[in-house]
Amino acid sequence: MTVRPVKPDIFSVGSIHWDRRIFDELIPLPEGTSYNAYLIKGSEKTALIDTVDPEKWHELEMNLCGAGVDKIDYIITNHAEQDHSGSIPMLLEKYPKAKVVTNEKCKAFETDHLHICEDRFIVIKDNETLSLGNKTLRFLMTPWVHWPETMVTYLEEDKILFSCDFFGSHYAGSDMYAGDNATVIHGAKRYYAEIMMPFRTTIVKNIDKVTQLDIDMIAPSHGPIFDKPEIIIEAYRDWTSDKVKKEVLIPYVSMHGSTKLMADYLTGKLIEKGFSVKQFNLPVTDVGEIAMSLVDASTIIIGSPIVLAGAHPAAAYAAFLANALRPKTKFVSIFGSFGWGGKMVEQLSGLISNLKVEVIEPVLCKGMPREEDYRKIDAMVETLVEKHKSL
């Protein structure tokens, strides 16, 4: 990556990780990602807002050299996770007079994870400011976006919100600004679904908090800068609202074709009734696509054969994922096939205890589905039609 000016005396000095394909050994990255760090040269002091993943430290070091930085007074760390804070130890070695500026909780995390010495920190509180001379940084605590210590930094004179993970997207691209790029919003929705959605109700409060500011740009630590901040703010308001769409997710797995027959029949019947349907064959599905689809869906219907008296592991994982992400889904059901019996329904139901949903009568068939099994699916669809009238 190269040094790029954002506004006078403000520079993007982070790194693009074009070929990273998985994050935290968990989250697929089909578009790669970036680690954005921002250099602010005040008339008296110089600050660096966030750093990069340690794997990309050499790029940050080169960019700071390219920007003519011979000293850094403050390293602002909005979030302790290593993809943002992991290069701080190297920075402190390179700039021995620099101080790490963060909140008390973040300091504790970085002491544990990065072994930063106590005397290198300056601890700030909510709404506190720090002067760089002709530029002023204001710090706002935004807990649970997506860790308990997260905060954002607002540059008052230039009206830039440095939001770290908040409003971010795992997206590697050469364009510094998002503009009206629908691909970026798509990536931001995926990012929200995978990382932020479990904390939806808290995020609503944090959106309200930061939008009290006069924001000209939102500069996250992953993905492009939002030069039209209203676009991502309104998207977040929609994703975090209680509104759901007439949309049904059907994550399923089929071992010998019986459950697939049911999935295809169910999909067709739902479409006939005006539902938008997203069907996911679990063994070949990117789990990030499921996560993103959970943001708006009113209904999840999981399909699985019974394996060793329980659900297929892929179906159990889908239930576990939905339970962990806590979407605003209203209805859940289960369908599938069995050979001699089992407790799949009880097992899957137990895996979604976090979801505040109404359970629609499951449909299980023995072996290949028969006419009476398809009629039960018809009844499930009619039940959903009636339930949606009340939404």
C-alpha positions in Angstrom: 0.0 0.0 0.0 1.0 3.6 -0.3 0.6 6.8 1.7 -2.6 8.6 0.6 -3.9 12.0 1.8 -7.4 12.0 3.2 -7.5 15.7 4.1 -4.7 18.2 4.7 -2.2 16.7 7.2 -4.3 13.5 7.5 -3.0 10.4 5.7 -4.1 6.8 5.2 -1.0 4.7 6.0 -2.4 1.2 6.5 -2.2 -2.0 4.5 -4.4 -3.9 2.0 -4.4 -7.7 2.5 -5.5 -8.7 -1.0 -5.2 -12.5 -0.6 -6.3 -13.2 3.0 -9.1 -15.6 2.8 -10.0 -16.4 6.4 -10.2 -14.3 9.5 -9.8 -15.6 13.1 -9.7 -19.1 11.5 -13.4 -18.7 11.2 -14.7 -16.0 8.9 -14.3 -16.4 5.1 -12.9 -13.4 3.3 -13.9 -13.7 -0.3 -12.9 -10.0 -1.0 -9.8 -10.0 1.2 -9.5 -7.2 3.8 -7.5 -4.1 4.8 -6.1 -2.8 8.0 -6.5 1.0 8.0 -4.2 3.2 10.0 -4.5 7.0 9.9 -1.7 9.5 10.5 -2.6 13.0 11.8 0.0 15.7 11.8 -1.1 18.5 14.2 0.8 21.8 14.5 2.3 20.5 17.8 1.8 16.7 18.0 1.5 13.8 15.7 -0.9 10.9 16.2 -1.4 7.5 14.6 -5.0 6.1 14.9 -4.9 2.3 15.0 -2.2 0.1 13.5 -2.1 -3.0 11.3 -2.0 -6.8 11.7 1.5 -7.8 12.7 1.9 -9.7 9.5 1.7 -6.3 7.7 3.9 -4.4 10.1 6.6 -3.8 7.4 4.1 -2.0 5.2 3.0 0.3 8.0 6.7 1.0 8.8 7.4 1.8 5.1 4.4 4.1 4.9 5.3 6.0 8.0 8.8 6.5 6.5 7.3 7.6 3.2 5.1 10.1 5.1 8.3 11.6 6.6 7.4 10.7 10.1 10.4 11.0 12.5 8.3 11.0 15.7 4.9 9.9 16.8 3.6 11.4 20.0 0.4 9.4 20.4 -0.8 6.0 19.2 -4.6 6.0 19.5 -5.9 2.4 19.9 -9.7 2.2 19.5 -9.8 -1.6 19.9 -7.4 -4.2 21.4 -7.9 -7.0 18.8 -4.6 -7.8 17.2 -5.5 -6.9 13.6 -5.7 -3.3 14.9 -3.3 -3.2 17.9 -0.9 -6.0 17.1 1.8 -3.7 15.7 1.9 -1.4 18.7 4.9 -3.1 20.3 7.0 -2.6 17.2 5.8 1.1 17.0 6.8 1.7 20.6 10.3 0.3 19.9 10.6 2.4 16.8 9.2 5.6 18.5 10.4 5.3 22.1 8.7 8.5 23.2 5.3 7.6 21.9 2.4 7.0 24.3 -0.5 4.6 23.7 -3.8 6.5 24.2 -6.9 4.4 25.0 -9.5 3.6 27.7 -9.0 1.6 30.9 -10.6 -1.6 29.6 -8.6 -1.5 26.4 -5.4 -0.9 28.3 -6.0 -4.0 30.4 -6.5 -6.1 27.2 -3.4 -4.8 25.6 -1.4 -5.3 28.7 -2.5 -9.0 28.7 -2.3 -9.7 25.0 0.6 -7.5 23.9 2.6 -7.1 27.2 2.8 -3.3 26.9 4.3 -1.7 29.9 2.1 0.4 32.2 4.1 3.6 31.8 3.5 3.7 28.0 -0.2 4.3 28.4 -2.3 7.5 28.6 -5.8 6.5 29.8 -8.8 8.6 28.7 -12.5 8.6 29.5 -15.7 9.0 27.5 -15.9 12.3 25.7 -12.4 13.4 26.7 -10.3 15.3 24.2 -6.7 15.4 23.3 -5.1 18.4 21.5 -2.5 18.0 18.7 -2.2 21.8 18.4 -4.5 22.9 15.6 -6.4 19.6 15.7 -8.5 18.1 18.5 -9.3 14.4 19.0 -12.5 13.5 20.9 -12.9 10.0 22.3 -16.3 8.3 22.6 -16.8 4.9 24.3 -18.8 2.6 22.1 -18.8 -0.7 24.0 -19.8 -4.0 22.2 -19.0 -3.0 18.7 -17.8 -5.6 19.0 -15.7 -6.0 22.1 -16.5 -4.5 25.5 -13.6 -2.0 25.3 -14.2 -0.5 21.9 -14.3 3.2 21.3 -14.2 5.7 18.4 -12.1 8.8 17.8 -13.6 12.0 16.3 -11.4 14.6 14.7 -13.3 17.8 15.5 -11.9 20.3 13.0 -12.0 17.9 10.0 -15.3 16.2 11.1 -13.9 12.6 10.6 -15.1 9.7 12.7 -12.4 7.1 13.0 -14.7 4.2 13.9 -12.4 1.1 13.9 -14.6 -2.0 13.4 -17.8 0.0 13.6 -19.1 0.6 10.1 -16.2 -1.5 8.6 -16.1 -4.0 5.8 -13.7 -6.8 4.9 -13.0 -5.5 1.5 -9.7 -5.2 -0.3 -9.8 -2.5 -3.0 -7.7 0.3 -4.4 -10.4 2.9 -4.1 -10.0 4.8 -0.8 -13.6 6.0 -0.8 -16.8 4.0 -0.8 -18.9 6.5 -2.7 -22.1 4.7 -3.8 -20.4 1.4 -4.4 -23.0 -1.3 -3.8 -20.2 -3.9 -3.5 -18.8 -2.1 -0.4 -22.2 -2.0 1.2 -22.7 -5.7 0.5 -19.3 -6.3 2.2 -20.3 -4.1 5.1 -23.5 -6.0 5.6 -21.6 -9.3 5.6 -19.2 -7.8 8.1 -22.1 -6.6 10.3 -23.7 -10.0 10.1 -20.6 -12.0 11.1 -19.2 -9.7 13.8 -21.7 -7.1 15.0 -25.2 -8.7 14.8 -25.0 -10.5 18.2 -24.8 -7.0 19.8 -27.6 -5.4 17.7 -29.5 -3.7 20.6 -26.3 -2.1 22.0 -25.2 -1.0 18.5 -28.5 0.9 18.1 -27.5 3.0 21.1 -24.0 3.6 19.8 -25.4 4.7 16.4 -27.5 7.3 18.2 -24.4 8.4 20.2 -22.0 8.9 17.3 -24.6 10.5 15.0 -24.9 13.4 17.4 -21.6 14.5 15.9 -21.2 16.5 12.7 -19.7 13.8 10.5 -18.2 14.5 7.1 -16.5 11.1 6.7 -16.4 7.8 8.5 -13.0 6.2 8.4 -13.2 2.6 9.6 -10.2 0.3 10.1 -11.4 -2.2 7.6 -12.5 -1.3 4.1 -13.0 2.0 2.3 -13.7 5.4 3.9 -17.3 6.4 3.7 -17.2 9.8 2.1 -21.1 9.7 2.1 -21.5 8.7 5.7 -25.3 8.8 5.6 -25.3 5.7 3.3 -23.6 3.4 5.9 -25.4 5.0 8.8 -28.8 4.4 7.2 -27.8 0.8 6.3 -26.9 0.1 9.9 -30.2 1.6 11.1 -32.0 -0.8 8.8 -29.9 -3.8 9.8 -30.3 -3.1 13.5 -34.0 -2.3 13.4 -36.7 -4.9 14.4 -38.0 -5.0 10.8 -37.8 -8.3 9.0 -38.4 -9.2 5.4 -40.8 -11.8 4.0 -37.8 -13.9 3.5 -37.1 -17.6 4.4 -33.7 -19.2 4.8 -33.5 -22.9 4.1 -30.1 -24.2 5.2 -30.1 -27.9 4.6 -28.0 -31.0 4.1 -29.1 -34.2 2.3 -27.2 -37.5 2.4 -29.3 -39.7 0.1 -31.7 -37.2 -1.6 -34.8 -37.4 0.7 -34.2 -34.1 2.5 -33.3 -32.4 -0.7 -36.6 -33.4 -2.2 -38.3 -31.8 0.8 -36.1 -28.7 0.5 -36.9 -28.2 -3.2 -40.6 -28.7 -2.6 -40.7 -26.3 0.3 -38.8 -23.7 -1.7 -41.3 -23.9 -4.6 -44.3 -23.6 -2.3 -42.9 -20.6 -0.5 -42.1 -18.8 -3.7 -45.7 -19.5 -4.9 -46.9 -17.7 -1.8 -44.8 -14.6 -2.4 -41.9 -15.4 -0.1 -38.3 -14.6 -1.0 -36.4 -17.8 -0.4 -32.6 -18.4 0.0 -31.7 -22.0 -0.1 -28.3 -23.1 1.2 -26.8 -26.6 0.6 -24.7 -26.6 3.7 -21.7 -28.8 2.7 -20.9 -26.4 -0.2 -22.0 -23.1 1.3 -19.9 -20.1 2.5 -21.2 -19.6 6.0 -20.7 -15.9 5.6 -23.5 -15.9 3.0 -25.8 -17.5 5.6 -24.8 -15.0 8.2 -25.5 -12.1 5.9 -28.9 -13.6 4.9 -29.8 -13.9 8.6 -29.8 -10.1 8.9 -33.2 -9.5 7.3 -34.9 -12.9 7.2 -38.2 -13.5 9.1 -37.8 -17.3 9.0 -35.2 -20.0 9.2 -36.2 -23.6 8.3 -33.4 -26.1 8.8 -33.3 -29.4 6.9 -31.4 -32.4 7.9 -31.4 -36.2 7.8 -31.2 -37.9 11.2 -27.6 -39.3 11.7 -26.9 -41.5 14.7 -30.1 -40.4 16.3 -29.4 -36.7 15.9 -29.0 -33.9 13.3 -26.3 -34.0 10.6 -23.3 -32.1 12.0 -23.6 -29.5 9.2 -27.2 -28.8 10.2 -26.2 -28.6 13.9 -23.5 -26.1 12.9 -26.1 -23.9 11.1 -28.3 -23.9 14.2 -25.3 -23.1 16.4 -24.3 -20.2 14.0 -27.8 -18.7 14.1 -27.9 -19.0 17.9 -24.5 -17.3 18.2 -25.4 -14.4 15.8 -28.8 -13.8 17.4 -30.7 -12.4 14.4 -34.1 -10.7 14.6 -35.7 -13.8 13.0 -39.3 -14.4 14.1 -40.0 -18.0 13.1 -38.1 -21.3 13.0 -38.9 -24.8 11.9 -37.2 -28.0 11.0 -37.7 -30.7 8.3 -35.9 -33.8 7.3 -35.8 -37.6 6.9 -35.0 -40.5 9.2 -34.5 -44.2 8.9 -35.5 -45.5 12.3 -35.9 -42.6 14.6 -34.0 -40.1 16.8 -34.2 -36.8 18.6 -33.1 -34.4 16.0 -35.9 -31.9 16.6 -35.1 -31.7 20.3 -31.4 -31.4 19.6 -31.7 -28.6 17.1 -34.3 -26.8 19.2 -31.8 -26.9 22.1 -29.1 -25.3 19.9 -31.2 -22.2 19.2 -32.1 -21.2 22.8 -30.9 -17.6 22.2 -33.4 -16.9 19.5 -36.7 -15.2 20.5 -38.7 -17.1 17.9 -41.9 -19.0 17.5 -41.4 -22.6 16.4 -43.5 -23.8 13.6 -44.5 -27.5 13.6 -41.6 -29.6 12.2 -42.0 -32.0 9.3 -40.2 -35.3 9.4 -40.6 -38.2 7.0 -39.5 -41.8 7.2 -37.3 -42.6 4.1 -38.3 -40.9 0.9 -41.2 -38.3 1.3 -44.7 -39.5 0.4 -47.7 -37.6 -0.5 -48.8 -37.1 3.1 -45.4 -35.6 3.9 -45.7 -33.0 1.1 -49.2 -32.1 2.5 -47.5 -31.5 5.9 -45.1 -29.1 4.1 -48.1 -27.4 2.5 -49.5 -26.9 6.0 -46.2 -25.5 7.3 -46.2 -22.9 4.4 -49.9 -21.9 5.1 -49.0 -21.4 8.8 -46.2 -19.1 7.8 -48.5 -17.2 5.5 -50.9 -16.6 8.4 -48.1 -15.7 10.8 -46.7 -13.1 8.4 -50.0 -11.3 8.4 -49.3 -10.2 12.0 -45.9 -8.8 11.3 
